[in-house]
Amino acid sequence: MTTSTRVHNFCAGPCTLPVSVLEEVRDELLDFDGTGMSIIEASHRAPAYDAVHMNALADFRSLASVPDEFSILFLQGGASLQFAQVPMNLLADGETAGYVNSGTWGKKAIGDARKVAPVYEAWTDAEGAFDRMPGTDEIEVRDGSRYLHLTSNETIGGIRFPELPSANVPLVTDMSSDFLSRPIDWDVHDLVYGGAQKNLGPAGLAVVIVRKDRLSSHGRNLTSYLDYATHDSNNSMANTPPMFAIYVMGKVLRWMHTEGGLATFEQRAAQRASILYGAIDESDGWYVCPVDEASRSHMNIVFRLPDEDLEERFVAEAADAGMVNLKGHRSVGGIRASVYNALRVDSVRMLVDFMDGFRSAHG
């Protein structure tokens, strides 16, 4: 396969990756850096991998402007493990935290956290359609709460916080599906985490950025892997890390640096979203986005057609035209176009052209 035959991949995760990164990985697959072997086969204690690992840590810190008072951890298990690991590490016995239940991932986060500590819902749209994010004045943070947990972007519902809400406690934010697509306000956070597979690399890797003074503050007798302090004191190499995922992510981080950094990717995200939402809104109601306009995601654009038969035909004909993974999540249906950092604007324009043609043919 050549680059000219690659599909336009709108998958919600794992993500599409820069072609230049994939080409580097291909070229190094049999012989990485003159070692005579793939990085997949190397020891995580070998100098060649150590350089990959430490460069990835440094590039992440630089790209995201992470202050020195935060530790960056590369962990296995994706973001889902963090639903339990966060309260284990940030809450001492008897402490509580508020959780915003903004959809599927917010609900999963609070569900696992409740098995660890007495956390509570600070806001939920469970009686509604999870089609918007709350305003600051709607979130009820109880006195004595240790933190407020947010999901910055709900991948399935296609909603995001355009600005994170203010709170009188530190924030903990799951940024899996808009990770490094916009700047992060570190002043208001105790911890940020996310799976790499939405925007930064292959599945199997979570990145956790946590204030160093919060490490070991829980007083719990945790197993070594579940304790963030273990990974902090070993530069995330207390055990064999997910080497291949870190290796690829490191290349993506360098690519992002060369492309202009977070400001560039924030602008590109806004551009891709504007083009797609424009096509939806200008279709005279034939395409409908069910999300409150102020909460529309810049990463996961969801929309409906007049009926489900047309939606099935839309997905199939789009795939025949080289645009894949447009089917909405099985829990909500419809269409979902995930437009992550590495997706070219040309792919979005091609989708919009297809939408216009499909509407003309079937409207």
Contacts in CASP RR format, 6 or more apart in sequence:
PFRMAT RR
TARGET T0000
AUTHOR 0000-0000-0000
METHOD contacts of the structure
MODEL  1
MTTSTRVHNFCAGPCTLPVSVLEEVRDELLDFDGTGMSIIEASHRAPAYD
AVHMNALADFRSLASVPDEFSILFLQGGASLQFAQVPMNLLADGETAGYV
NSGTWGKKAIGDARKVAPVYEAWTDAEGAFDRMPGTDEIEVRDGSRYLHL
TSNETIGGIRFPELPSANVPLVTDMSSDFLSRPIDWDVHDLVYGGAQKNL
GPAGLAVVIVRKDRLSSHGRNLTSYLDYATHDSNNSMANTPPMFAIYVMG
KVLRWMHTEGGLATFEQRAAQRASILYGAIDESDGWYVCPVDEASRSHMN
IVFRLPDEDLEERFVAEAADAGMVNLKGHRSVGGIRASVYNALRVDSVRM
LVDFMDGFRSAHG
3 19 0 8 1.000
6 19 0 8 1.000
7 322 0 8 1.000
7 323 0 8 1.000
7 324 0 8 1.000
8 322 0 8 1.000
8 323 0 8 1.000
8 324 0 8 1.000
8 343 0 8 1.000
8 347 0 8 1.000
8 350 0 8 1.000
8 351 0 8 1.000
9 16 0 8 1.000
9 324 0 8 1.000
9 325 0 8 1.000
9 343 0 8 1.000
10 16 0 8 1.000
10 323 0 8 1.000
10 324 0 8 1.000
10 325 0 8 1.000
10 326 0 8 1.000
10 336 0 8 1.000
10 337 0 8 1.000
10 338 0 8 1.000
10 339 0 8 1.000
10 343 0 8 1.000
10 347 0 8 1.000
10 351 0 8 1.000
11 324 0 8 1.000
11 325 0 8 1.000
11 338 0 8 1.000
12 155 0 8 1.000
12 156 0 8 1.000
12 177 0 8 1.000
12 198 0 8 1.000
12 300 0 8 1.000
12 325 0 8 1.000
12 329 0 8 1.000
12 336 0 8 1.000
12 338 0 8 1.000
13 155 0 8 1.000
13 197 0 8 1.000
13 198 0 8 1.000
13 203 0 8 1.000
13 338 0 8 1.000
14 197 0 8 1.000
14 198 0 8 1.000
14 201 0 8 1.000
14 202 0 8 1.000
14 203 0 8 1.000
15 197 0 8 1.000
15 198 0 8 1.000
15 199 0 8 1.000
15 200 0 8 1.000
15 201 0 8 1.000
15 338 0 8 1.000
15 340 0 8 1.000
15 341 0 8 1.000
15 342 0 8 1.000
16 340 0 8 1.000
16 342 0 8 1.000
16 343 0 8 1.000
17 201 0 8 1.000
17 248 0 8 1.000
17 252 0 8 1.000
17 342 0 8 1.000
18 252 0 8 1.000
18 255 0 8 1.000
18 342 0 8 1.000
20 255 0 8 1.000
21 248 0 8 1.000
21 251 0 8 1.000
21 252 0 8 1.000
21 255 0 8 1.000
21 342 0 8 1.000
24 251 0 8 1.000
25 247 0 8 1.000
25 248 0 8 1.000
25 251 0 8 1.000
28 38 0 8 1.000
28 39 0 8 1.000
29 38 0 8 1.000
29 40 0 8 1.000
30 36 0 8 1.000
30 37 0 8 1.000
30 38 0 8 1.000
31 37 0 8 1.000
31 38 0 8 1.000
32 38 0 8 1.000
32 39 0 8 1.000
32 42 0 8 1.000
32 48 0 8 1.000
33 48 0 8 1.000
35 42 0 8 1.000
35 46 0 8 1.000
35 48 0 8 1.000
39 48 0 8 1.000
39 49 0 8 1.000
39 52 0 8 1.000
39 243 0 8 1.000
39 244 0 8 1.000
39 247 0 8 1.000
40 243 0 8 1.000
40 244 0 8 1.000
42 48 0 8 1.000
42 49 0 8 1.000
42 243 0 8 1.000
43 49 0 8 1.000
44 50 0 8 1.000
44 53 0 8 1.000
44 237 0 8 1.000
44 240 0 8 1.000
44 241 0 8 1.000
44 243 0 8 1.000
45 237 0 8 1.000
49 243 0 8 1.000
49 247 0 8 1.000
52 243 0 8 1.000
52 246 0 8 1.000
52 247 0 8 1.000
52 250 0 8 1.000
53 74 0 8 1.000
53 235 0 8 1.000
53 236 0 8 1.000
53 237 0 8 1.000
53 241 0 8 1.000
53 243 0 8 1.000
53 246 0 8 1.000
54 235 0 8 1.000
55 250 0 8 1.000
56 74 0 8 1.000
56 246 0 8 1.000
56 247 0 8 1.000
56 249 0 8 1.000
56 250 0 8 1.000
56 253 0 8 1.000
57 72 0 8 1.000
57 74 0 8 1.000
57 235 0 8 1.000
57 236 0 8 1.000
59 250 0 8 1.000
59 253 0 8 1.000
59 254 0 8 1.000
59 257 0 8 1.000
60 66 0 8 1.000
60 72 0 8 1.000
60 207 0 8 1.000
60 250 0 8 1.000
60 253 0 8 1.000
61 72 0 8 1.000
62 257 0 8 1.000
63 180 0 8 1.000
63 253 0 8 1.000
63 256 0 8 1.000
63 257 0 8 1.000
63 261 0 8 1.000
63 262 0 8 1.000
64 180 0 8 1.000
64 183 0 8 1.000
64 184 0 8 1.000
64 209 0 8 1.000
64 262 0 8 1.000
65 183 0 8 1.000
65 184 0 8 1.000
65 186 0 8 1.000
65 262 0 8 1.000
66 72 0 8 1.000
66 186 0 8 1.000
66 209 0 8 1.000
67 186 0 8 1.000
69 211 0 8 1.000
69 212 0 8 1.000
69 213 0 8 1.000
70 186 0 8 1.000
70 209 0 8 1.000
70 210 0 8 1.000
70 211 0 8 1.000
70 212 0 8 1.000
71 209 0 8 1.000
71 210 0 8 1.000
71 211 0 8 1.000
71 212 0 8 1.000
71 215 0 8 1.000
71 228 0 8 1.000
71 232 0 8 1.000
72 207 0 8 1.000
72 208 0 8 1.000
72 209 0 8 1.000
72 236 0 8 1.000
73 207 0 8 1.000
73 208 0 8 1.000
73 209 0 8 1.000
73 210 0 8 1.000
73 228 0 8 1.000
73 231 0 8 1.000
73 232 0 8 1.000
73 236 0 8 1.000
74 205 0 8 1.000
74 206 0 8 1.000
74 207 0 8 1.000
74 231 0 8 1.000
74 236 0 8 1.000
74 241 0 8 1.000
74 242 0 8 1.000
74 246 0 8 1.000
75 81 0 8 1.000
75 82 0 8 1.000
75 85 0 8 1.000
75 205 0 8 1.000
75 206 0 8 1.000
75 207 0 8 1.000
75 208 0 8 1.000
75 231 0 8 1.000
75 236 0 8 1.000
76 204 0 8 1.000
76 205 0 8 1.000
76 206 0 8 1.000
76 241 0 8 1.000
76 242 0 8 1.000
77 204 0 8 1.000
77 205 0 8 1.000
77 206 0 8 1.000
78 194 0 8 1.000
78 195 0 8 1.000
78 196 0 8 1.000
78 197 0 8 1.000
78 203 0 8 1.000
78 204 0 8 1.000
78 205 0 8 1.000
78 206 0 8 1.000
79 105 0 8 1.000
79 174 0 8 1.000
79 176 0 8 1.000
79 193 0 8 1.000
79 194 0 8 1.000
79 195 0 8 1.000
79 206 0 8 1.000
80 108 0 8 1.000
80 112 0 8 1.000
81 206 0 8 1.000
82 174 0 8 1.000
82 193 0 8 1.000
82 194 0 8 1.000
82 206 0 8 1.000
82 208 0 8 1.000
83 108 0 8 1.000
83 109 0 8 1.000
83 111 0 8 1.000
83 112 0 8 1.000
83 113 0 8 1.000
84 112 0 8 1.000
84 113 0 8 1.000
84 115 0 8 1.000
84 116 0 8 1.000
85 208 0 8 1.000
85 226 0 8 1.000
85 228 0 8 1.000
86 113 0 8 1.000
86 149 0 8 1.000
86 172 0 8 1.000
86 191 0 8 1.000
86 193 0 8 1.000
87 97 0 8 1.000
87 113 0 8 1.000
87 116 0 8 1.000
87 117 0 8 1.000
87 119 0 8 1.000
88 116 0 8 1.000
88 218 0 8 1.000
88 220 0 8 1.000
88 222 0 8 1.000
88 226 0 8 1.000
88 227 0 8 1.000
89 210 0 8 1.000
89 214 0 8 1.000
89 215 0 8 1.000
89 218 0 8 1.000
89 222 0 8 1.000
89 226 0 8 1.000
89 227 0 8 1.000
89 228 0 8 1.000
90 97 0 8 1.000
90 146 0 8 1.000
90 147 0 8 1.000
90 172 0 8 1.000
90 190 0 8 1.000
90 191 0 8 1.000
90 214 0 8 1.000
90 217 0 8 1.000
90 218 0 8 1.000
91 97 0 8 1.000
91 116 0 8 1.000
91 117 0 8 1.000
91 119 0 8 1.000
91 146 0 8 1.000
91 218 0 8 1.000
92 217 0 8 1.000
92 218 0 8 1.000
92 219 0 8 1.000
92 220 0 8 1.000
93 219 0 8 1.000
93 220 0 8 1.000
94 117 0 8 1.000
94 118 0 8 1.000
95 117 0 8 1.000
95 146 0 8 1.000
96 117 0 8 1.000
96 118 0 8 1.000
96 119 0 8 1.000
96 120 0 8 1.000
96 142 0 8 1.000
96 144 0 8 1.000
96 145 0 8 1.000
96 146 0 8 1.000
97 113 0 8 1.000
97 117 0 8 1.000
97 119 0 8 1.000
97 120 0 8 1.000
97 145 0 8 1.000
97 146 0 8 1.000
97 147 0 8 1.000
97 148 0 8 1.000
97 149 0 8 1.000
97 169 0 8 1.000
97 172 0 8 1.000
98 119 0 8 1.000
98 120 0 8 1.000
98 121 0 8 1.000
98 122 0 8 1.000
98 141 0 8 1.000
98 142 0 8 1.000
98 145 0 8 1.000
98 147 0 8 1.000
98 148 0 8 1.000
98 149 0 8 1.000
99 106 0 8 1.000
99 109 0 8 1.000
99 110 0 8 1.000
99 113 0 8 1.000
99 119 0 8 1.000
99 120 0 8 1.000
99 121 0 8 1.000
99 122 0 8 1.000
99 148 0 8 1.000
99 149 0 8 1.000
100 106 0 8 1.000
100 121 0 8 1.000
100 122 0 8 1.000
100 123 0 8 1.000
100 124 0 8 1.000
100 134 0 8 1.000
100 139 0 8 1.000
100 148 0 8 1.000
100 149 0 8 1.000
100 150 0 8 1.000
100 151 0 8 1.000
101 107 0 8 1.000
101 110 0 8 1.000
101 121 0 8 1.000
101 123 0 8 1.000
101 124 0 8 1.000
101 125 0 8 1.000
101 126 0 8 1.000
102 123 0 8 1.000
102 125 0 8 1.000
102 130 0 8 1.000
102 133 0 8 1.000
102 134 0 8 1.000
102 150 0 8 1.000
102 151 0 8 1.000
102 154 0 8 1.000
102 159 0 8 1.000
103 125 0 8 1.000
103 130 0 8 1.000
103 151 0 8 1.000
103 154 0 8 1.000
103 156 0 8 1.000
103 157 0 8 1.000
104 130 0 8 1.000
104 154 0 8 1.000
104 155 0 8 1.000
104 156 0 8 1.000
104 157 0 8 1.000
104 329 0 8 1.000
104 331 0 8 1.000
105 151 0 8 1.000
105 154 0 8 1.000
105 155 0 8 1.000
105 156 0 8 1.000
105 174 0 8 1.000
105 176 0 8 1.000
106 149 0 8 1.000
106 151 0 8 1.000
106 154 0 8 1.000
106 174 0 8 1.000
109 149 0 8 1.000
109 151 0 8 1.000
109 174 0 8 1.000
110 119 0 8 1.000
110 121 0 8 1.000
110 149 0 8 1.000
113 119 0 8 1.000
113 149 0 8 1.000
119 149 0 8 1.000
120 142 0 8 1.000
122 139 0 8 1.000
122 140 0 8 1.000
122 141 0 8 1.000
122 142 0 8 1.000
122 145 0 8 1.000
122 148 0 8 1.000
123 134 0 8 1.000
123 138 0 8 1.000
123 139 0 8 1.000
123 140 0 8 1.000
125 131 0 8 1.000
125 132 0 8 1.000
125 134 0 8 1.000
129 290 0 8 1.000
130 154 0 8 1.000
130 157 0 8 1.000
130 159 0 8 1.000
131 157 0 8 1.000
131 159 0 8 1.000
131 290 0 8 1.000
131 291 0 8 1.000
131 292 0 8 1.000
131 295 0 8 1.000
132 159 0 8 1.000
132 291 0 8 1.000
132 292 0 8 1.000
132 294 0 8 1.000
132 295 0 8 1.000
133 159 0 8 1.000
133 160 0 8 1.000
133 161 0 8 1.000
133 162 0 8 1.000
133 295 0 8 1.000
134 165 0 8 1.000
135 165 0 8 1.000
136 165 0 8 1.000
136 166 0 8 1.000
136 167 0 8 1.000
139 148 0 8 1.000
139 165 0 8 1.000
139 167 0 8 1.000
141 148 0 8 1.000
141 167 0 8 1.000
141 168 0 8 1.000
141 169 0 8 1.000
144 169 0 8 1.000
145 169 0 8 1.000
146 169 0 8 1.000
146 170 0 8 1.000
147 169 0 8 1.000
147 170 0 8 1.000
147 171 0 8 1.000
147 172 0 8 1.000
147 190 0 8 1.000
147 191 0 8 1.000
148 165 0 8 1.000
148 167 0 8 1.000
148 169 0 8 1.000
148 170 0 8 1.000
148 171 0 8 1.000
148 172 0 8 1.000
149 171 0 8 1.000
149 172 0 8 1.000
149 173 0 8 1.000
149 174 0 8 1.000
150 161 0 8 1.000
150 164 0 8 1.000
150 165 0 8 1.000
150 171 0 8 1.000
150 172 0 8 1.000
150 173 0 8 1.000
150 174 0 8 1.000
151 173 0 8 1.000
151 174 0 8 1.000
152 160 0 8 1.000
152 161 0 8 1.000
152 164 0 8 1.000
152 173 0 8 1.000
152 174 0 8 1.000
152 175 0 8 1.000
152 177 0 8 1.000
152 178 0 8 1.000
153 159 0 8 1.000
153 160 0 8 1.000
153 161 0 8 1.000
153 175 0 8 1.000
153 176 0 8 1.000
153 177 0 8 1.000
153 178 0 8 1.000
153 297 0 8 1.000
153 298 0 8 1.000
153 299 0 8 1.000
153 300 0 8 1.000
154 160 0 8 1.000
154 177 0 8 1.000
154 297 0 8 1.000
154 300 0 8 1.000
155 176 0 8 1.000
155 177 0 8 1.000
155 198 0 8 1.000
155 299 0 8 1.000
155 300 0 8 1.000
155 329 0 8 1.000
155 338 0 8 1.000
156 300 0 8 1.000
156 329 0 8 1.000
156 331 0 8 1.000
156 332 0 8 1.000
156 336 0 8 1.000
157 291 0 8 1.000
157 297 0 8 1.000
157 300 0 8 1.000
157 302 0 8 1.000
157 329 0 8 1.000
157 332 0 8 1.000
158 291 0 8 1.000
158 296 0 8 1.000
158 297 0 8 1.000
158 299 0 8 1.000
158 300 0 8 1.000
158 301 0 8 1.000
158 302 0 8 1.000
158 336 0 8 1.000
159 291 0 8 1.000
159 292 0 8 1.000
159 295 0 8 1.000
159 296 0 8 1.000
159 297 0 8 1.000
160 178 0 8 1.000
160 295 0 8 1.000
160 296 0 8 1.000
160 297 0 8 1.000
160 298 0 8 1.000
160 299 0 8 1.000
161 295 0 8 1.000
162 294 0 8 1.000
162 295 0 8 1.000
164 171 0 8 1.000
164 173 0 8 1.000
164 185 0 8 1.000
164 188 0 8 1.000
166 188 0 8 1.000
167 188 0 8 1.000
170 188 0 8 1.000
170 189 0 8 1.000
170 190 0 8 1.000
170 191 0 8 1.000
171 188 0 8 1.000
171 189 0 8 1.000
171 190 0 8 1.000
172 189 0 8 1.000
172 190 0 8 1.000
172 191 0 8 1.000
172 192 0 8 1.000
172 193 0 8 1.000
173 189 0 8 1.000
173 191 0 8 1.000
173 192 0 8 1.000
173 193 0 8 1.000
174 193 0 8 1.000
174 194 0 8 1.000
175 184 0 8 1.000
175 192 0 8 1.000
175 193 0 8 1.000
175 194 0 8 1.000
176 193 0 8 1.000
176 194 0 8 1.000
176 195 0 8 1.000
176 198 0 8 1.000
177 198 0 8 1.000
177 199 0 8 1.000
177 297 0 8 1.000
177 299 0 8 1.000
177 300 0 8 1.000
177 338 0 8 1.000
178 198 0 8 1.000
178 199 0 8 1.000
178 269 0 8 1.000
178 297 0 8 1.000
178 298 0 8 1.000
178 299 0 8 1.000
179 194 0 8 1.000
179 195 0 8 1.000
179 196 0 8 1.000
179 198 0 8 1.000
179 199 0 8 1.000
179 200 0 8 1.000
179 207 0 8 1.000
180 199 0 8 1.000
180 200 0 8 1.000
180 256 0 8 1.000
180 262 0 8 1.000
180 265 0 8 1.000
180 341 0 8 1.000
181 199 0 8 1.000
181 262 0 8 1.000
181 265 0 8 1.000
181 266 0 8 1.000
181 269 0 8 1.000
181 298 0 8 1.000
181 299 0 8 1.000
181 340 0 8 1.000
181 341 0 8 1.000
182 262 0 8 1.000
182 265 0 8 1.000
182 266 0 8 1.000
182 269 0 8 1.000
183 262 0 8 1.000
183 263 0 8 1.000
183 266 0 8 1.000
184 192 0 8 1.000
189 209 0 8 1.000
189 211 0 8 1.000
190 210 0 8 1.000
190 211 0 8 1.000
190 214 0 8 1.000
191 208 0 8 1.000
191 209 0 8 1.000
191 210 0 8 1.000
191 211 0 8 1.000
191 214 0 8 1.000
192 208 0 8 1.000
192 209 0 8 1.000
193 206 0 8 1.000
193 207 0 8 1.000
193 208 0 8 1.000
193 209 0 8 1.000
194 206 0 8 1.000
194 207 0 8 1.000
194 208 0 8 1.000
195 203 0 8 1.000
195 204 0 8 1.000
195 205 0 8 1.000
195 206 0 8 1.000
195 207 0 8 1.000
196 202 0 8 1.000
196 203 0 8 1.000
196 204 0 8 1.000
196 205 0 8 1.000
196 206 0 8 1.000
196 207 0 8 1.000
196 245 0 8 1.000
196 249 0 8 1.000
197 203 0 8 1.000
197 204 0 8 1.000
197 205 0 8 1.000
198 299 0 8 1.000
198 338 0 8 1.000
198 340 0 8 1.000
199 299 0 8 1.000
199 340 0 8 1.000
199 341 0 8 1.000
199 342 0 8 1.000
200 207 0 8 1.000
200 249 0 8 1.000
200 252 0 8 1.000
200 253 0 8 1.000
200 341 0 8 1.000
201 245 0 8 1.000
201 248 0 8 1.000
201 249 0 8 1.000
201 252 0 8 1.000
202 244 0 8 1.000
202 245 0 8 1.000
202 248 0 8 1.000
202 249 0 8 1.000
203 245 0 8 1.000
204 242 0 8 1.000
204 245 0 8 1.000
205 242 0 8 1.000
205 245 0 8 1.000
205 246 0 8 1.000
205 249 0 8 1.000
208 228 0 8 1.000
210 228 0 8 1.000
210 232 0 8 1.000
212 232 0 8 1.000
215 228 0 8 1.000
215 229 0 8 1.000
215 232 0 8 1.000
216 227 0 8 1.000
216 229 0 8 1.000
224 230 0 8 1.000
224 238 0 8 1.000
225 238 0 8 1.000
225 239 0 8 1.000
230 238 0 8 1.000
231 238 0 8 1.000
252 342 0 8 1.000
256 262 0 8 1.000
256 265 0 8 1.000
256 341 0 8 1.000
259 265 0 8 1.000
265 341 0 8 1.000
268 341 0 8 1.000
268 345 0 8 1.000
269 298 0 8 1.000
269 299 0 8 1.000
269 339 0 8 1.000
269 341 0 8 1.000
270 298 0 8 1.000
271 345 0 8 1.000
272 298 0 8 1.000
272 339 0 8 1.000
272 343 0 8 1.000
272 345 0 8 1.000
272 348 0 8 1.000
273 296 0 8 1.000
273 297 0 8 1.000
273 298 0 8 1.000
273 299 0 8 1.000
273 301 0 8 1.000
273 339 0 8 1.000
275 345 0 8 1.000
275 348 0 8 1.000
275 349 0 8 1.000
275 352 0 8 1.000
276 301 0 8 1.000
276 337 0 8 1.000
276 339 0 8 1.000
276 348 0 8 1.000
276 351 0 8 1.000
276 352 0 8 1.000
277 289 0 8 1.000
277 296 0 8 1.000
277 301 0 8 1.000
279 287 0 8 1.000
279 352 0 8 1.000
279 355 0 8 1.000
279 356 0 8 1.000
280 287 0 8 1.000
280 288 0 8 1.000
280 289 0 8 1.000
280 301 0 8 1.000
280 303 0 8 1.000
281 289 0 8 1.000
283 355 0 8 1.000
283 359 0 8 1.000
286 305 0 8 1.000
286 306 0 8 1.000
286 359 0 8 1.000
286 363 0 8 1.000
287 303 0 8 1.000
287 304 0 8 1.000
287 305 0 8 1.000
287 355 0 8 1.000
287 359 0 8 1.000
288 303 0 8 1.000
288 304 0 8 1.000
289 296 0 8 1.000
289 301 0 8 1.000
289 302 0 8 1.000
289 303 0 8 1.000
289 304 0 8 1.000
290 302 0 8 1.000
290 303 0 8 1.000
290 304 0 8 1.000
291 297 0 8 1.000
291 302 0 8 1.000
298 339 0 8 1.000
299 338 0 8 1.000
299 339 0 8 1.000
299 340 0 8 1.000
300 336 0 8 1.000
300 337 0 8 1.000
300 338 0 8 1.000
300 339 0 8 1.000
301 336 0 8 1.000
301 337 0 8 1.000
301 338 0 8 1.000
301 339 0 8 1.000
302 328 0 8 1.000
302 332 0 8 1.000
302 334 0 8 1.000
302 335 0 8 1.000
302 336 0 8 1.000
303 334 0 8 1.000
303 335 0 8 1.000
304 311 0 8 1.000
304 334 0 8 1.000
304 335 0 8 1.000
305 311 0 8 1.000
305 314 0 8 1.000
305 334 0 8 1.000
305 335 0 8 1.000
306 363 0 8 1.000
308 333 0 8 1.000
308 334 0 8 1.000
310 362 0 8 1.000
311 333 0 8 1.000
311 334 0 8 1.000
311 335 0 8 1.000
313 362 0 8 1.000
314 326 0 8 1.000
314 335 0 8 1.000
314 358 0 8 1.000
315 326 0 8 1.000
315 327 0 8 1.000
315 335 0 8 1.000
317 354 0 8 1.000
317 358 0 8 1.000
318 324 0 8 1.000
318 326 0 8 1.000
318 351 0 8 1.000
318 354 0 8 1.000
318 358 0 8 1.000
319 326 0 8 1.000
321 354 0 8 1.000
323 347 0 8 1.000
323 350 0 8 1.000
323 351 0 8 1.000
323 354 0 8 1.000
325 338 0 8 1.000
326 335 0 8 1.000
326 336 0 8 1.000
326 337 0 8 1.000
326 351 0 8 1.000
327 333 0 8 1.000
327 334 0 8 1.000
327 335 0 8 1.000
327 336 0 8 1.000
328 334 0 8 1.000
328 335 0 8 1.000
328 336 0 8 1.000
329 336 0 8 1.000
337 348 0 8 1.000
337 351 0 8 1.000
339 347 0 8 1.000
339 348 0 8 1.000
END
